[in-house]
Amino acid sequence: MNFSNFLLSTLLLGSGALFAQQSKVTPVSKTTQSNVLSFTQYDLPNGLHVILHEDHSTPIVAVTVLYHVGSKNEDPKRTGFAHFFEHLMFEGSDNIKRGEYMKLIQDAGGQMNANTSFDRTFYYEVLPSNQLELGLWMESERMLHSKVDSIGVETQRKVVKEELKQRNENTPYGSILNESFGHAFTVHPYRWTPGGSPEYINKAALQEFIDFYKTFYVPNNATLSISGDLTIAQTKALIEKYYSGIPKGTKAIPRPTVMEPIKTAEVRDTILDNIQLPAVVMSYHIPAQGTPDYYAVNMLTTLLSQGKSSRMQKSIVDKQQKALYAGAFPLPSEDPGLALIFGITNMGVPPTDLETAMNTEFDKVKTELMSEEEFQKLRNQVENDFVQKNEKMVGIAENLANYYVYFKDANLINTEINRYMKVTREDIQKAAQKYLTKENRVVLFYLPKQ
């Protein structure tokens, strides 16, 4: 795992009436992909949105549920609830004994997991296709009958506390996301990351956990997305069997509307960590995913750091040898978020020298229009990345759910690449000029404690 993937994995913490609603096969648009993904989607009367993708290429099926709740939805005095529930939802249900979730899936030849971000919590099972009903039943149990009791809460308090300690205190550079977002945001709930605070989890009473479950783990706040070796008619019948009787949630679902003020001055700080080599971490405010500028910023970071021939790799790592590793990536988020650009210094290189080298690369993008050859290579990289996201059944199911929840357009799984292809060389240069400014960033120097 490279350092960019490490940071991303740190952010994604883890572990009859039916047919009254119109069901349709969503029309798809022409894209640059050779294979267009077809799918069926509809709503249950209780508000559960269902997306089904039929693919008989392999005898497996991915059953996923995306709950539109992440750390962004938490009470500032109770941060960490969304991530805590990711753990708690494996405790069992009225009909699944405590600790049996994983065993049931493994005994059926499958695998399961979950993760939490700022904006959502995602659960999935990948199973042999003849075990589709098992996956549907288990997720319906999670939605209707999960054990939210004192035994489970006390068990998971210890588990989550230890996980956060290992990640934030005992992992080199493990606090980068916490520090970056904590310095970059002052009013928006992105100022805390999904891990939250063990202190608040310890303080919370059992009733608070019950209220959180009844507020967010309801069908009208969930998307059931299934992909793989299935038949639409049979799957609809099973969904009717297990989900139509789950009542719609009645509590108001908190959706933060606060906007982070535009930054007018650079923020700088030094972080002492259990590391051997210093690091320079820059966090730039960027627009929300799905906006035209977001696609330009995304391509900009790909230009800077993706692959051995990327600009930062060739110049800062290979030629100047000022960094052992350098990377850049935007963190896609429902509200305006951050792009992280960072480097780990080579032995004996002061972090100030590395920062200067990074700034020089940013200035080149701002002042010099990239060549057509480099731009075409960049477009090819972006297209290849887009196709790779849909190579696995669980990836298809997750992407369909994401596109529906964030944009109300699941067909972006076929057409979003066109938005990238509309970005021009000039758009990327303008994005660099607009967003890669000192006034718009946080700069952290990570230094060894000793």
PAKE-549208 format. One record per residue (C-alpha): z, y, x; residue in three letters. Coordinates in steps of 0.1 Angstrom, whole numbers, padded with zeros to 4 digits, always signed. Last residue first. Layout:
! PAKE-549208
ZYXAla/...
This chain:
! PAKE-549208
+0194+0134+0133Gln/+0185+0138+0097Lys/+0147+0134+0104Pro/+0127+0163+0089Leu/+0107+0166+0057Tyr/+0091+0201+0055Phe/+0085+0211+0020Leu/+0058+0236+0009Val/+0056+0245-0028Val/+0024+0261-0040Arg/+0007+0286-0062Asn/+0013+0318-0043Glu/+0000+0301-0011Lys/-0033+0294-0027Thr/-0051+0261-0032Leu/-0055+0266-0070Tyr/-0082+0293-0075Lys/-0101+0292-0043Gln/-0101+0254-0042Ala/-0112+0253-0079Ala/-0139+0277-0071Lys/-0152+0255-0043Gln/-0151+0225-0066Ile/-0170+0243-0094Asp/-0196+0255-0068Glu/-0204+0220-0058Arg/-0209+0212-0094Thr/-0188+0193-0120Val/-0209+0179-0148Lys/-0207+0144-0133Met/-0169+0144-0137Tyr/-0173+0151-0174Arg/-0199+0124-0177Asn/-0174+0099-0163Ile/-0153+0106-0193Glu/-0179+0089-0215Thr/-0171+0052-0217Asn/-0133+0051-0216Ile/-0136+0085-0232Leu/-0143+0064-0263Asn/-0106+0063-0270Ala/-0107+0099-0282Asp/-0075+0112-0296Lys/-0071+0131-0263Phe/-0037+0120-0249Tyr/-0029+0091-0272Val/-0064+0078-0276Tyr/-0074+0081-0240Tyr/-0042+0065-0228Asn/-0045+0036-0252Ala/-0081+0028-0242Leu/-0071+0031-0206Asn/-0042+0007-0210Glu/-0063-0019-0227Ala/-0091-0016-0202Ile/-0066-0019-0173Gly/-0049-0049-0188Val/-0083-0066-0191Met/-0092-0059-0155Lys/-0123-0042-0140Glu/-0119-0010-0161Asn/-0103+0013-0135Lys/-0130+0000-0110Gln/-0158+0018-0129Val/-0141+0052-0126Phe/-0134+0047-0089Asp/-0171+0039-0083Asn/-0182+0070-0102Glu/-0158+0092-0082Val/-0170+0077-0049Gln/-0207+0082-0059Asn/-0200+0118-0068Arg/-0184+0124-0035Leu/-0214+0109-0016Lys/-0237+0131-0036Gln/-0216+0162-0027Phe/-0216+0152+0010Glu/-0254+0150+0010Glu/-0258+0182-0010Glu/-0238+0200+0016Ser/-0204+0215+0009Met/-0201+0253+0002Leu/-0182+0269+0030Glu/-0154+0295+0023Thr/-0129+0278+0000Lys/-0135+0242+0013Val/-0132+0255+0049Lys/-0100+0274+0040Asp/-0084+0242+0027Phe/-0092+0224+0060Glu/-0076+0252+0080Thr/-0045+0251+0058Asn/-0041+0214+0067Met/-0044+0221+0104Ala/-0018+0249+0101Thr/+0006+0226+0082Glu/+0002+0200+0109Leu/+0011+0225+0136Asp/+0041+0237+0117Thr/+0052+0201+0113Pro/+0056+0199+0151Pro/+0036+0170+0167Val/+0056+0148+0190Gly/+0046+0115+0174Met/+0020+0121+0147Asn/+0031+0140+0117Thr/+0031+0125+0082Ile/+0007+0145+0059Gly/+0007+0158+0024Phe/-0013+0172-0005Ile/+0003+0167-0039Leu/-0015+0180-0070Ala/+0009+0191-0097Leu/+0012+0195-0135Gly/-0002+0213-0165Pro/+0008+0193-0196Asp/-0004+0158-0204Glu/-0002+0147-0168Ser/-0025+0134-0141Pro/-0009+0136-0107Leu/-0036+0150-0085Pro/-0041+0134-0051Phe/-0042+0144-0014Ala/-0035+0124+0017Gly/-0028+0125+0054Ala/-0015+0097+0077Tyr/-0005+0096+0113Leu/-0011+0133+0115Ala/-0020+0157+0143Lys/-0045+0134+0159Gln/-0070+0163+0162Gln/-0101+0141+0157Lys/-0089+0110+0138Asp/-0059+0122+0116Val/-0065+0159+0111Ile/-0103+0161+0112Ser/-0117+0128+0100Lys/-0089+0119+0077Gln/-0085+0154+0063Met/-0122+0156+0055Arg/-0128+0122+0041Ser/-0148+0097+0062Ser/-0121+0070+0063Lys/-0116+0071+0025Gly/-0102+0095+0000Gln/-0085+0126+0015Ser/-0101+0160+0011Leu/-0132+0152-0009Leu/-0111+0131-0033Thr/-0087+0160-0036Thr/-0115+0183-0046Leu/-0129+0157-0071Met/-0096+0158-0089Asn/-0094+0195-0088Val/-0129+0198-0103Ala/-0120+0173-0130Tyr/-0088+0193-0138Tyr/-0107+0225-0140Asp/-0127+0212-0169Pro/-0096+0202-0188Thr/-0088+0165-0195Gly/-0057+0163-0175Gln/-0035+0194-0175Ala/-0042+0223-0151Pro/-0029+0224-0115Ile/+0002+0237-0097His/+0000+0229-0060Tyr/+0026+0208-0041Ser/+0025+0207-0003Met/+0044+0180+0016Val/+0046+0182+0054Val/+0062+0152+0070Ala/+0084+0146+0100Pro/+0085+0112+0117Leu/+0116+0090+0121Gln/+0129+0091+0085Ile/+0163+0090+0069Asn/+0158+0124+0052Asp/+0166+0161+0057Leu/+0146+0183+0034Ile/+0134+0218+0044Thr/+0123+0244+0018Asp/+0095+0267+0009Arg/+0084+0283-0024Val/+0053+0304-0023Glu/+0052+0334-0047Ala/+0035+0344-0079Thr/+0037+0312-0100Lys/+0025+0312-0135Ile/+0054+0305-0159Pro/+0059+0269-0170Glu/+0051+0265-0207Met/+0077+0253-0233Val/+0062+0233-0261Thr/+0083+0201-0258Pro/+0076+0174-0283Arg/+0107+0159-0300Pro/+0098+0132-0325Ile/+0114+0140-0359Ala/+0132+0110-0373Lys/+0118+0089-0401Thr/+0101+0061-0382Gly/+0077+0040-0402Lys/+0090+0006-0412Pro/+0078-0026-0395Ile/+0063-0049-0423Gly/+0027-0043-0412Ser/+0035-0053-0376Tyr/+0038-0091-0373Tyr/+0016-0106-0400Lys/-0009-0078-0403Glu/-0013-0079-0365Ile/-0020-0116-0367Leu/-0046-0110-0394Ala/-0062-0083-0373Lys/-0063-0106-0343Thr/-0081-0133-0363Gln/-0107-0109-0376Ala/-0114-0092-0342Ile/-0118-0124-0322Thr/-0100-0126-0289Leu/-0107-0132-0252Asp/-0097-0099-0238Gly/-0082-0065-0247Ser/-0054-0055-0270Ile/-0041-0019-0275Ser/-0011-0013-0298Leu/-0005+0025-0298Thr/+0030+0037-0306Ala/+0048+0068-0320Asn/+0041+0060-0357Asn/+0051+0024-0350Pro/+0087+0034-0340Val/+0104+0032-0306Tyr/+0108+0070-0302Phe/+0134+0081-0327Thr/+0152+0049-0336Lys/+0154+0039-0300Tyr/+0167+0073-0289Phe/+0193+0072-0317Asp/+0206+0038-0306Ile/+0209+0051-0270Phe/+0229+0081-0281Glu/+0251+0058-0303Gln/+0260+0038-0272Leu/+0275+0069-0255Ala/+0258+0086-0225Ala/+0279+0096-0195Lys/+0267+0069-0172Asn/+0230+0076-0181Ile/+0237+0113-0173Tyr/+0251+0106-0139Glu/+0223+0081-0131Pro/+0200+0111-0133Ser/+0163+0110-0141Gly/+0140+0083-0128Gly/+0111+0098-0148Pro/+0110+0130-0127Thr/+0129+0162-0134Trp/+0112+0196-0133Arg/+0085+0182-0155Tyr/+0108+0193-0183Pro/+0093+0228-0181His/+0117+0256-0172Val/+0119+0259-0134Thr/+0091+0237-0121Phe/+0078+0235-0085Ala/+0111+0229-0066His/+0123+0200-0088Gly/+0087+0187-0090Phe/+0084+0185-0052Ser/+0120+0174-0045Glu/+0119+0145-0070Asn/+0084+0135-0060Leu/+0093+0135-0023Ile/+0127+0117-0027Ser/+0115+0083-0013Gly/+0103+0098+0020Tyr/+0119+0068+0037Pro/+0134+0045+0011Thr/+0172+0042+0010Asn/+0182+0073-0009Glu/+0156+0078-0037Asn/+0142+0044-0043Arg/+0171+0022-0033Gln/+0196+0045-0051Lys/+0173+0047-0082Leu/+0171+0010-0084Glu/+0209+0006-0080Glu/+0217+0030-0108Lys/+0190+0014-0130Val/+0206-0021-0126Val/+0241-0009-0131Lys/+0234+0010-0163Arg/+0212-0019-0173Gln/+0241-0043-0178Thr/+0263-0017-0195Glu/+0235-0009-0220Val/+0227-0045-0227Gly/+0263-0055-0234Ile/+0270-0023-0254Ser/+0241-0029-0278Asp/+0205-0019-0282Val/+0191-0054-0287Lys/+0155-0049-0298Ser/+0146-0058-0334His/+0117-0037-0347Leu/+0095-0025-0318Met/+0106-0051-0292Arg/+0103-0078-0318Glu/+0068-0066-0326Ser/+0060-0068-0289Glu/+0072-0104-0287Met/+0052-0114-0318Trp/+0020-0099-0305Leu/+0024-0116-0271Gly/+0031-0150-0287Leu/+0002-0147-0311Glu/-0022-0141-0281Leu/-0011-0174-0265Gln/-0045-0191-0268Asn/-0059-0163-0248Ser/-0039-0172-0217Pro/-0016-0143-0213Leu/-0013-0108-0198Val/+0017-0090-0213Glu/+0021-0052-0214Tyr/+0046-0024-0219Tyr/+0039+0013-0213Phe/+0062+0043-0216Thr/+0047+0078-0219Arg/+0045+0114-0208Asp/+0065+0119-0176Phe/+0059+0083-0166Ser/+0074+0049-0174Thr/+0063+0014-0165Asn/+0063-0021-0179Ala/+0058-0057-0170Asn/+0045-0090-0181Met/+0029-0122-0168Gln/+0014-0153-0184Gly/+0014-0191-0181Gly/+0033-0197-0214Ala/+0065-0206-0196Asp/+0061-0173-0177Gln/+0059-0153-0210Ile/+0090-0170-0226Leu/+0109-0168-0193Lys/+0103-0130-0190Met/+0117-0122-0224Tyr/+0146-0147-0223Glu/+0172-0125-0208Gly/+0192-0121-0240Arg/+0179-0145-0266Lys/+0148-0136-0286Ile/+0152-0134-0324Asn/+0175-0105-0329Asp/+0160-0090-0297Ser/+0162-0094-0259Gly/+0173-0074-0229Glu/+0137-0065-0219Phe/+0138-0033-0239Met/+0167-0021-0218Leu/+0147-0018-0186His/+0120+0005-0201Glu/+0148+0021-0220Phe/+0164+0034-0189Phe/+0131+0049-0178His/+0129+0069-0211Ala/+0166+0078-0209Phe/+0165+0092-0173Gly/+0176+0127-0182Thr/+0204+0131-0206Arg/+0215+0168-0202Lys/+0179+0180-0201Pro/+0174+0161-0234Asp/+0144+0139-0229Glu/+0108+0142-0241Asn/+0093+0150-0207Lys/+0109+0118-0193Ser/+0084+0098-0213Gly/+0077+0090-0249Val/+0044+0083-0265His/+0050+0045-0267Tyr/+0021+0025-0253Leu/+0020-0012-0264Val/-0001-0037-0246Thr/-0014-0073-0252Val/-0038-0084-0225Ala/-0058-0115-0232Val/-0071-0143-0210Ile/-0099-0169-0211Pro/-0123-0148-0190Thr/-0157-0134-0200Ser/-0149-0135-0237His/-0144-0098-0242Asp/-0133-0083-0275Glu/-0116-0049-0273His/-0091-0040-0300Leu/-0073-0007-0306Ile/-0045-0003-0331Val/-0026+0028-0341His/+0007+0023-0357Leu/+0014+0049-0385Gly/+0032+0027-0410Asn/+0000+0025-0431Pro/-0017+0007-0402Leu/-0043+0027-0383Asp/-0077+0016-0370Tyr/-0097+0009-0339Gln/-0125-0015-0329Thr/-0139-0016-0294Phe/-0171-0016-0274Ser/-0172-0011-0236Leu/-0205+0001-0223Val/-0217-0019-0193Asn/-0242-0003-0168Ser/-0221+0028-0164Gln/-0239+0061-0161Thr/-0230+0068-0197Thr/-0247+0065-0230Lys/-0224+0072-0259Ser/-0204+0047-0279Val/-0199+0044-0316Pro/-0164+0032-0326Thr/-0163-0001-0345Val/-0146+0008-0376Lys/-0115+0001-0398Ser/-0106+0024-0426Gln/-0071+0021-0438Gln/-0065-0002-0468Ala/-0072-0030-0444Phe/-0036-0033-0433Leu/-0023-0033-0468Ala/-0040-0067-0473Gly/+0092-0027-0141Ser/+0087+0001-0136Gly/+0087+0036-0127Leu/+0053+0053-0125Leu/+0063+0082-0103Leu/+0073+0059-0074Thr/+0041+0038-0079Ser/+0021+0070-0075Leu/+0040+0080-0044Leu/+0035+0046-0028Phe/-0002+0046-0038Asn/-0006+0079-0019Ser/+0013+0064+0011Phe/-0010+0034+0014Asn/+0000+0000+0000Met/
